[in-house]
Amino acid sequence: MTKKMPTIVVVDDSITSISVYQFSVEPLAVNFMSFKSSDEVLPYLQEHKPDLLFLDIIMPGMDGLSLLKNLRDLTHLQGTPVIMVTSKDYAQDRYVAKQLGAVDFLIKPLRFQEIRDLVCKYTDVNYKSSTQS
């Protein structure tokens, strides 16, 4: 029986951060998708339901919190686990994110192991078993 690989979506305006996510999930059995802005990801998210979302809070245009607010209005994404990512750890951002249903926070600088642990925690991916193809 083949399980569907979970889809991980990252929205971050930093190319460097996106690379870190990519390297972090490489050993895991996941589909990885990245978008550089809220505007870029919205059409995709209106049609698809990823298994886990990483949203950067501070982005040009629509920030991550506004994006999360919009996503919660889409019925098919209401239960999707969202992890907010930020370089500035503000209590107010944490509060708003929690109110909007964010499940976790990731503070930059990003660390491979931390990203892997979060992916394993919120999807059914097992780091050990995903090394076999």
C-alpha positions in Angstrom: 0.0 0.0 0.0 1.5 3.3 -1.0 0.8 6.2 1.2 0.4 9.7 -0.3 3.4 11.8 0.4 2.5 14.9 2.5 2.8 18.2 0.8 4.7 20.9 2.7 4.2 24.5 1.5 6.6 27.3 2.5 5.8 31.0 1.9 8.9 33.1 2.5 10.3 36.1 0.5 13.8 35.0 1.3 15.5 32.7 -1.2 18.0 31.7 1.5 15.3 30.6 3.8 13.6 28.6 1.1 16.9 26.8 0.4 17.2 26.0 4.1 13.7 24.5 4.1 14.5 22.6 0.9 17.6 21.0 2.4 15.8 20.3 5.7 13.1 18.2 4.1 15.3 16.6 1.4 15.7 13.4 3.5 12.0 13.2 4.2 9.3 11.6 2.0 7.4 14.8 1.3 6.4 17.0 -1.6 8.0 20.4 -1.1 6.6 23.6 -2.6 7.7 27.1 -2.1 6.3 30.5 -2.9 7.9 33.9 -2.5 4.8 35.9 -1.6 1.2 35.7 -0.4 0.0 36.7 -3.8 1.9 33.9 -5.4 0.6 31.2 -3.1 -3.1 32.2 -2.9 -4.2 30.8 -6.3 -2.4 27.5 -5.4 -4.0 27.3 -2.0 -7.5 28.0 -3.4 -7.2 24.8 -5.4 -5.0 22.6 -3.1 -4.8 21.4 0.4 -1.3 21.0 1.7 -0.6 18.9 4.8 1.5 21.6 6.4 2.2 25.3 5.8 5.2 27.4 6.9 4.3 31.1 6.6 6.8 33.9 7.1 5.2 36.7 9.0 7.3 39.6 7.6 6.9 39.8 3.8 6.3 42.6 1.4 2.7 43.0 0.3 0.4 40.8 2.3 2.2 39.6 5.5 2.0 36.1 6.9 -0.7 36.9 9.5 -3.0 38.5 6.9 -2.4 35.5 4.6 -3.3 33.1 7.5 -6.5 35.1 8.2 -7.4 34.7 4.5 -6.6 31.0 4.5 -8.9 30.4 7.5 -11.8 31.7 5.4 -11.2 28.9 2.9 -13.2 25.9 4.2 -10.8 23.2 2.9 -7.9 24.9 4.8 -9.5 25.5 8.1 -7.9 22.5 9.8 -4.5 22.7 8.0 -1.6 23.0 10.5 0.2 26.3 10.0 3.6 27.2 11.5 4.4 30.9 11.6 8.0 31.9 10.9 9.6 35.1 12.0 12.9 36.9 12.7 11.2 39.2 15.2 9.5 37.3 18.0 6.8 39.6 19.1 4.2 38.6 21.7 1.5 40.4 19.7 2.3 38.3 16.6 2.2 35.1 18.6 -1.2 36.1 20.1 -2.8 37.0 16.7 -1.3 33.8 15.1 -2.7 31.6 17.9 -6.1 33.3 17.5 -6.0 32.4 13.8 -5.1 28.8 14.6 -1.3 28.7 14.0 0.0 25.5 15.7 3.6 26.5 16.2 6.3 29.1 15.8 9.7 29.0 14.2 12.1 31.8 15.0 14.8 32.6 12.5 17.7 31.8 12.0 16.2 28.5 10.6 17.8 25.2 11.7 17.6 22.0 9.6 16.8 19.7 12.6 14.1 22.0 14.0 12.3 22.2 10.6 12.6 18.4 10.2 11.2 17.9 13.7 8.2 20.1 13.0 7.5 18.4 9.7 7.5 15.0 11.5 5.4 16.3 14.4 2.6 17.7 12.2 2.6 15.1 9.4 2.8 11.4 9.5 6.4 11.4 8.1 8.9 9.5 10.1 12.5 10.7 9.7 14.0 7.2 10.1 11.7 5.4 7.7 11.8 8.1 5.0 15.4 7.2 4.1 14.1 4.2 2.2 12.6 5.0 -1.2 
